[in-house]
């Protein structure tokens, strides 16, 4: 069974995080929401409280097939400022067996670490310069090698379906798309 670790930070865009978690779990992927803080209690950018599954500091990153960074202005700032998040990402920056994914403003975290140089990527409009050397495509969802980026909250469903496709198969992504009555091919 594939495993995904979702880096959860205060100020995150809750829809980007939770819709993605929902779709991945529907596909049978084991998802762990991991608080980057010293508490599992999280407050989103729209003041919605929820509880993460675990503390990131207590997990073994080697157990996961993918790391996912949801956006949101405050959440992205917290992710970028986290030594633990940066350390984990740097450990897997060039390993094709570990997928890295980010949506909205969060691709800037990958850009800030130099992961997007020479790669195609997308992000929330206005954040393009923070992709540091990426070829910004403006696409809703972009994948280049082991890195998958999404534009923003409005494309969370096709973004999450792309993650299912990469982790399992296009057939599984299409099955989930039909189950949730998402009308567009991805």
C-alpha positions as CSV (number, residue, x, y, z in Angstrom):
1,X,0.0,0.0,0.0
2,X,1.3,3.4,-0.9
3,X,1.9,6.0,1.9
4,X,1.6,9.7,1.7
5,X,2.7,12.2,4.4
6,X,0.9,15.6,4.3
7,X,2.8,18.4,6.0
8,X,0.2,20.2,8.0
9,X,1.0,23.8,9.3
10,X,-1.0,26.5,10.9
11,X,-2.4,28.9,8.3
12,X,-2.8,26.2,5.6
13,X,-5.5,26.3,3.0
14,X,-7.8,23.6,4.5
15,X,-9.5,22.6,1.3
16,X,-6.3,21.9,-0.5
17,X,-5.2,19.7,2.3
18,X,-8.4,17.9,3.2
19,X,-9.8,17.4,-0.3
20,X,-6.5,15.9,-1.3
21,X,-6.4,13.6,1.8
22,X,-10.0,12.5,1.0
23,X,-9.3,11.6,-2.6
24,X,-6.1,9.8,-1.7
25,X,-7.8,7.8,1.0
26,X,-10.7,6.9,-1.4
27,X,-8.0,5.4,-3.6
28,X,-6.8,3.2,-0.8
29,X,-3.7,5.2,-0.2
30,X,-2.5,5.4,3.5
31,X,-2.3,9.1,4.3
32,X,-0.9,10.6,7.5
33,X,-1.5,14.2,8.2
34,X,1.6,15.3,10.1
35,X,1.7,18.5,12.1
36,X,5.0,20.4,11.7
37,X,4.4,22.0,15.1
38,X,4.7,20.6,18.6
39,X,0.9,20.0,18.8
40,X,-1.5,18.1,16.6
41,X,-4.0,20.9,16.8
42,X,-4.1,23.0,13.7
43,X,-5.8,26.3,12.8
44,X,-6.3,26.9,9.1
45,X,-6.1,30.1,7.1
46,X,-9.9,30.4,7.4
47,X,-9.9,29.8,11.2
48,X,-11.1,26.1,11.0
49,X,-9.6,23.9,13.7
50,X,-8.7,20.3,13.2
51,X,-6.4,17.7,14.5
52,X,-3.5,16.1,12.6
53,X,-2.9,12.4,12.7
54,X,0.6,12.7,14.1
55,X,3.5,15.0,14.8
56,X,6.0,15.1,11.9
57,X,8.8,14.9,14.4
58,X,7.6,11.5,15.5
59,X,7.5,9.9,12.0
60,X,10.1,8.1,9.9
61,X,10.1,9.8,6.5
62,X,11.6,6.8,4.9
63,X,8.2,5.0,5.3
64,X,6.5,7.3,2.8
65,X,6.2,7.3,-1.0
66,X,5.1,10.9,-1.3
67,X,5.3,14.1,0.6
68,X,2.6,16.7,0.0
69,X,2.7,20.4,0.9
70,X,-0.7,22.2,0.9
71,X,-0.7,25.9,0.3
72,X,-2.2,28.9,2.1
73,X,-0.2,32.0,2.8
74,X,0.4,31.3,6.5
75,X,0.8,27.6,6.0
76,X,3.4,28.1,3.3
77,X,5.4,30.5,5.4
78,X,5.4,28.0,8.3
79,X,6.4,25.1,6.0
80,X,9.3,27.2,4.5
81,X,10.5,28.3,8.0
82,X,10.5,24.7,9.4
83,X,14.0,23.2,9.7
84,X,12.4,19.7,9.9
85,X,10.4,20.2,6.7
86,X,13.4,21.5,4.9
87,X,15.6,18.7,6.2
88,X,13.2,16.0,5.1
89,X,12.7,17.5,1.7
90,X,16.4,18.0,1.1
91,X,16.9,14.3,1.9
92,X,14.6,13.3,-0.9
93,X,15.2,16.1,-3.4
94,X,16.6,13.9,-6.2
95,X,15.3,10.5,-5.3
96,X,12.8,9.4,-8.0
97,X,11.3,6.8,-5.6
98,X,9.9,9.7,-3.4
99,X,7.3,11.9,-5.0
100,X,7.2,15.6,-3.9
101,X,3.9,17.5,-4.4
102,X,2.8,21.0,-3.6
103,X,-0.1,23.2,-4.4
104,X,-1.0,27.0,-4.5
105,X,1.8,29.0,-2.8
106,X,3.6,25.8,-1.4
107,X,5.5,25.1,-4.6
108,X,7.6,28.1,-3.5
109,X,9.0,25.9,-0.7
110,X,10.3,23.5,-3.3
111,X,11.6,26.5,-5.3
112,X,13.3,28.0,-2.3
113,X,15.2,24.7,-1.9
114,X,16.3,24.8,-5.5
115,X,14.3,21.7,-6.5
116,X,12.5,23.4,-9.4
117,X,15.5,24.7,-11.4
118,X,15.0,23.6,-15.0
119,X,11.7,21.9,-14.3
120,X,8.2,22.7,-15.3
121,X,6.0,23.9,-12.4
122,X,2.9,25.9,-11.6
123,X,1.7,27.8,-8.6
124,X,-0.8,30.4,-7.4
125,X,-0.6,33.5,-9.6
126,X,1.8,36.1,-8.2
127,X,4.1,33.5,-6.7
128,X,6.0,32.7,-10.0
129,X,9.2,34.4,-9.0
130,X,9.4,32.2,-5.9
131,X,9.7,29.1,-8.1
132,X,13.5,29.8,-8.5
133,X,14.6,28.7,-11.9
134,X,11.4,26.8,-12.9
135,X,9.7,27.0,-16.2
136,X,6.4,28.3,-14.9
137,X,3.7,26.9,-17.2
138,X,0.5,28.4,-15.6
139,X,-1.1,24.9,-16.0
140,X,-3.6,23.8,-13.4
141,X,-1.5,20.8,-12.6
142,X,2.1,20.3,-13.7
143,X,4.4,17.3,-13.3
144,X,8.0,17.1,-14.1
145,X,9.9,14.0,-13.0
146,X,9.1,13.2,-9.3
147,X,7.6,16.7,-8.6
148,X,3.9,17.5,-9.0
149,X,2.6,21.1,-8.5
150,X,-0.9,22.6,-8.6
151,X,-2.1,26.1,-9.2
152,X,-4.5,26.6,-6.3
153,X,-7.6,25.6,-4.3
154,X,-9.9,25.6,-7.4
155,X,-7.8,22.8,-9.0
156,X,-7.5,20.6,-5.9
157,X,-9.6,17.8,-7.3
158,X,-7.6,17.3,-10.6
159,X,-4.4,17.8,-8.6
160,X,-5.4,15.0,-6.2
161,X,-6.4,12.8,-9.0
162,X,-3.0,13.3,-10.6
163,X,-1.4,12.2,-7.3
164,X,-3.6,9.0,-7.4
165,X,-2.5,8.4,-11.0
166,X,1.2,8.7,-10.1
167,X,0.9,6.6,-7.0
168,X,-1.4,3.9,-8.4
169,X,-2.7,4.3,-11.9
170,X,-4.7,6.4,-14.4
171,X,-7.4,3.8,-14.2
172,X,-7.7,4.2,-10.4
173,X,-7.7,8.0,-10.8
174,X,-10.5,7.7,-13.4
175,X,-12.5,5.4,-11.1
176,X,-12.3,7.9,-8.3
177,X,-13.2,10.7,-10.7
178,X,-16.4,8.9,-11.6
179,X,-17.2,8.0,-8.0
180,X,-17.0,11.6,-6.9
181,X,-18.9,12.8,-10.1
182,X,-16.0,15.0,-11.1
183,X,-17.0,15.9,-14.7
184,X,-13.7,16.6,-16.3
185,X,-11.0,14.2,-17.6
186,X,-7.6,14.8,-16.0
